[in-house]
């Protein structure tokens, strides 16, 4: 059974930091590219960051220099370190795994940036 379980979300003040985790099971994690998406209220889901099976990374322009995606294949986990958080980063963050024609999603974790 494939599972992606996100954790680490919460309420943080502007300028603060959070680290999201996504624990994967039920598939060969190391083969899969991993992505973090987010969806703010009333907006479409958008790609935040991605990391390939060989650990090359890409980021949305809005988070470059503030967010870092990484993966630990030994732990079947992908991370998103978020620094210098802004109110516009408030959203539900989703983990995504994809490889060839297969794609899986987590249930999401809420990140709220507010004073």
SVG drawing of the C-alpha trace seen along z (x, -y; Angstrom):
<svg xmlns="http://www.w3.org/2000/svg" viewBox="-11 -40 33 42">
<polyline fill="none" stroke="black" stroke-width="0.4" points="0.0,0.0 1.5,-3.3 1.6,-6.0 3.0,-9.5 2.6,-11.1 3.5,-14.8 4.3,-16.3 5.9,-19.4 3.3,-22.0 2.0,-24.5 1.7,-28.2 4.8,-30.3 5.5,-34.1 6.7,-35.9 10.5,-35.5 10.3,-32.1 11.3,-28.7 9.7,-25.3 10.8,-21.9 8.3,-19.7 8.8,-16.0 7.2,-13.4 7.6,-9.8 7.0,-7.4 6.2,-3.7 4.9,-1.1 7.1,-1.9 10.8,-2.1 11.4,-5.6 14.9,-6.0 13.5,-5.6 11.0,-8.4 11.3,-12.1 9.7,-14.0 8.0,-17.3 6.3,-19.7 3.3,-21.5 1.1,-24.0 -2.4,-25.3 -3.6,-28.5 -7.2,-29.1 -9.0,-30.0 -6.0,-29.4 -4.7,-26.6 -2.2,-24.1 1.4,-25.2 4.7,-23.5 7.1,-24.7 10.2,-22.5 11.3,-19.3 14.2,-16.8 15.0,-14.1 16.1,-10.6 19.7,-11.8 19.0,-14.7 19.0,-17.6 16.7,-20.3 14.4,-23.0 12.4,-25.7 9.6,-28.1 10.9,-31.6 8.8,-32.7 10.8,-30.5 14.3,-30.4 16.9,-31.2 14.4,-30.6 13.4,-27.0 15.5,-23.9 14.3,-20.5 16.3,-17.4 15.9,-13.6 17.1,-10.8 16.7,-7.5 17.8,-5.5 14.8,-6.9 12.4,-7.1 11.8,-10.7 11.8,-14.0 12.1,-17.3 11.3,-20.9 13.2,-23.4 11.5,-26.8 13.2,-29.9 12.2,-33.5 8.6,-32.6 6.1,-35.2 2.4,-35.4 2.0,-34.5 3.6,-31.1 0.4,-30.2 -1.1,-27.1 -1.6,-23.4 1.6,-21.7 1.4,-18.4 4.1,-15.8 4.1,-14.2 6.0,-11.2 6.3,-10.4 8.1,-8.0 7.2,-7.0 3.4,-6.9 3.0,-6.6 2.1,-9.5 1.2,-9.5 0.0,-12.3 0.0,-12.8 -2.9,-14.2 -1.2,-17.6 0.0,-19.6 -1.2,-23.1 1.4,-25.9 0.2,-29.2 2.4,-32.3 0.9,-34.9 1.8,-37.2"/>
</svg>
